[in-house]
Amino acid sequence: GAVVSQHPSWVICKSGTSVKIECRSLDFQATTMFWYRQFPKQSLMLMATSNEGSKATYEQGVEKDKFLINHASLTLSTLTVTSAHPEDSSFYICSAKTRGTEAFFGQGTRLTVV
Amino acid sequence: GQNIDQPTEMTATEGAIVQINCTYQTSGFNGLFWYQQHAGEAPTFLSYNVLDGLEEKGRFSSFLSRSKGYSYLLLKELQMKDSASYLCAVRTPSGGYQKVTFGTGTKLQVIP
């Protein structure tokens, strides 16, 4: 099956710093990538949808200036959490798809802001 | 808005059969997914239904009724490793694209 690699798997950062999370589709070209956030014991919450070469579409309540998404190529999308705060600590998951297929998930990134 | 309902928790016995229900009220419908998620891990795809009826894949089956806004995931011959959260997700059209909304998940505990 299709492989989506997410990096890093976990990261600890200081409050006020920025963190970049990468999502790569290893064996297919991802026309669309999705970014989710999951707080403990809660379901996945879609943050934004990005299509290669165009600006990401953010869900209601997600600050686009805080969560910067770049989908510069058909195999790479990045999520940058800017000026991170402890309340941004969460499990961030990306998924990627190409036309006509389901979306495949990365392994997730656990972000802890101290 | 989109509303997807699943039971919060279920318990079943090893070797038994369990059915996890999902009801949805959405603006549009382009398919329903079931995912398995073990604690601390990313979800794993189980099934995708876009037409009414039953889809079977090994020990797992998924059923969809679009007119009733209803789906279920059926797990047979339960194993201890099936203890996980099961997420129902609905794909809907959104501004020219597709959007997937997840239910809150059903935490299944398999006991000996």
Interface residues (C-beta under 8 A of the other chain):
Chain A: Q6 T32 F34 Y36 Q42 S43 L44 M45 L46 T49 N51 T57 F91 I93 E102 A103 F104 F105 G106 Q107 G108 R110
Chain B: F33 G40 E41 A42 P43 T44 F45 Y48 L87 A89 S94 G95 Y97 Q98 K99 V100 T101 F102 G103 T104 G105
